[in-house]
Amino acid sequence: MTIQAAWQILYQAQTSLREELQLLAVMLREDKPLEDDSALVDILGDPVDDLLGLLTEMQTAVHKQLSFGSTKTRSETAVLLTVQDKATTIQCQFYELTAYEQLNALAVFAHEQKGEWREWGRSVQETLSRCGPLLCDLFTAVHGCWQEGVEKAGGTAVYGTNIGQIITIPKNGRNKL
């Protein structure tokens, strides 16, 4: 695989996660039942909005890298560090969003409600569960970019080898070649 292909895979992984989170955001904010607004909508909706913002920043960096490319390893490394930072923040915030307390509150709420709220709660749970594997795909893609970047850097490095030369240092401290 080439570094450009790794960046493209990363872009696709971001896009997949972003689309699922956008679906979740719409579900939380717009598809919720109209009667009796629940605080759970904001408790879940605000972190999803934050995740979408982080993904947008990350995707902008990757899109620039794909559009302009770079033959300079330092430039790619700088972008990769930015992407890694965003991915790590996304992971932490996603785990906070899907912490036991949050998911339990959603499950209890969905179980206690009737009609549309119950179905809404189940839909939110299902969508959240689809985001986990997409987050793993994102990290796999980030890792692929690092791997290709390291290989690219290794391909341009200068290596020195000594073939057939033995260097010994005698006990008296004088070098003998």
N, C-alpha and C positions, 0 to 999 in steps of 0.2 A: 504494500500500500504506500502511496505517496503522502507527503504532509498535506497537500491540497485535498486529497481524498479524506484524510482524517478530519480536516476542518469542515468539510462538507457533511460528514457523518455527525459531527458535533452540532452543526447548524440544524440538521434534521432532528436530532434528539431534543434540542431546545424547542424546536417548533412543535414537536409532539407533546411535550410536557406543557408548553404554553397553551396549546389548543385545549388540552384537558382542563387546565386551570381556568381558562376563559369560560369554558362550559360550566365549571363549578361556580365561578363568580356570577354568571347569569342566573344559575339555579338559585344561588343564595340571595341575590338582590332583587331579581325580577320575577322569577318563577315561584316565589314563596306565596303561600296562601294570603289572600287579602285581609282576612279577618284576624284580629288579635295578633299584632306584631310581636315577635319574640326577640328577647335580647340575644339569643343564640345566633340570630342572623348576623349581628354585628361582631359577636365574639369570633365567629368563623369567617365572616366576610372581610374584616379588616386585614388579617394575616394573608388571606388569599390575594387581596389587592397589593400588599407588600411584595409577595412572591412574584406576582406579575410584573411589578416594577423592576425587581432585581433581574428577572429573566429578560426584560426588554433591554436593560443596560448590558447584560451579557451578550445578548443576540446582536446588539449594535456593534460591539467589539469584534465578534466573530464575522459579522457581515462585512465590516471594513477590511478585515484580514482576507476574506474571500474575494472581495472586489478589487483591492489594490495589490494583494499578495505582498510578499516580501522575500527577497533573497537573503536578507540579513537575519541571522539567527537571533541576534539581540532583540530585534523588533518583534519577532515571533515569540520570544521568551517573555517579553514585557506583556504582550497580549495574553499569553497563556497564564501568566501570574494573575492578571486581572480576572480572567475567566475562572481560574481556580478559586480565587477569593470569592467571587460571586457564587460559584457552585457550592462552596462550603457554607456560605451564609444561607443560601437557599435550603440546603440540607438541614441545617440547624433549625431554621424557621418552620420547615415542613414537619420536622419531628416534634416541635412544640405544638403545631397545629393538630397533629395526629397523636398527641400524648393520650395516655389512658383516660385522664380526667376529661379531656375534651370529647373523645369518642364515647365515653360512658355517658356524659351529659347528653350528647346527641341521641344515643340509643335509648336512654330513659325518656327523654323528651318525645321521641318518635313513638315509643311504646305507650306512653300515657295519653297521647293525643288521639283524636279521632279524625277521620276523613282526610282532607288534603294535607294536613300537617304530618300525619303518619307517613304518607307516601313521599312527601317532600324529604323527611328525615331519612328514609330508606334510600332515596335517590342520591342524597348528599353522601351518605356512607359508601354507596357503590362507586361514586365518582372519586371520592378520596382514596378508595382502595385501588383504583386504576392508576392513580398518580405515583404510588410507591415504585412499581416496576419501571415507570418512565423516568423517575429520578435515578434509579440504578443505571438505566441506559445512558443517562446524561453523564454520570460519573465514569462509566466505561468509555464513553466518547472522549471525555477530557483526558483520561488516561491514554487513549490512543493517540491523541495529539501530542502529549508529552513524549510518548514512546517514539513517534515519528520524528519529533523535534530533536530528540537525543540522537537518534540514528543519523539524522541530517547533519547535526553538529559533528558527530563522530566521523562522518564521511569527508568533512573538510578539515579535520584536525591533522596536524603534522605529528607523525610518530617516528621516534628514533629507536633503532634496534641495533644491537651489536651481535653479529653472528660469528660464532667460533672464537670469540675473545674471552679469555678467562682473566679476571682480575683478582689477585690475592693480596692480602695485607699480612706480611709476616709479623711475628710477635715483637720484633725489634722496632716496628713502626715504619719501616721503609717499604715503599711500593715496589712490587715486582710484576712486570707485565709479561 
